[in-house]
Amino acid sequence: MVAWEYALLVRRYQGQGRNFHVSFVWYGPDGSRRDITAYGDTAIAHLNRAGREGWELVSAAEDVNNVQGSTEVHRYHLKRPLA
């Protein structure tokens, strides 16, 4: 039987028009939280990096709130076998 560990990559877009900020946060299987924005400016760059470390994308979800400005949150759920 395979045992898994799980992680979460969160992409947050906040702003309006030309004034926006995109950030990426990694929630590790040990409960850690790391700002990994500096590692790339697209979700694909971050997912490819995670894939090279053995992580597999399990699901993705999106929340959009346009009531006050514009906010998008994308959540990428990942898993990999425990060593």
N, C-alpha and C positions, 0 to 999 in steps of 0.2 A: 504494500500500500504506500502511495506517495503522500508525503506530508508537505504542505505548502506554507510559504510566508507571503504576506500581502503588503502592498504599499499603495500610496495615493499620490498622484501628481495633480496639482491644482493650478490652472491658468486663470488669472484674473485680469480682465480688461476694465479699466475705469476711465471715464472721461467723456468729452463731447467735442465733436469736430476735430480740429487739429491739436487740441489739448487732451492728450490721453496718456495713460501709463499701463503697461503690461507687465505683470509679474508672474513668476512661477515659484511654487513652494512644493517641496518634497516631504511627505510624511512617511517615514521609514517604518519597517516592521517592529522596531524596538521602541516606537512611540516618539522618536525624535522628529523635529520640525526644522527644515533647512530652507533658506531662501536660495534658490539655484538660478535666479534670473540671469546672472552673469554667464552661465554656460550656454546660452543660446537665446534667440529672439522668436523662435517658433515652437509650437507644440511638437512638430515633427522632429526637430533637432533634439528635443528632450526625450521623446519616445525612442528615437534611434539610439541615443546614449544609454538609456535604460535597457534596451534590447541587447546591446553589446555586453551588459552586465548580467544577462540571463533572465531579465524580466519580460513577461508576456502580458500584453494588454488583454484584460478580461471584459471590461465594459467602459463606456464613456457616457457622461451625462452633462447637460447644459442647462444653466439657469440664466435667464435674461430679465433684467428689471430696467425698464425705460421710463419709470414714473418721475424720477429726479435725475436727470442726466442719463447716462448710459452705463450700465454695468453688465458685464457678462462673466460668468464663472463656468469654466469647463473642468470637470473632474474625470480623471483617467485612473481607473482601478487596475492594478497590476498584480501579478503573482509570479512566483518562481519556486521550484522545488527546494526544500531544505537540504543542505549539504549533509 
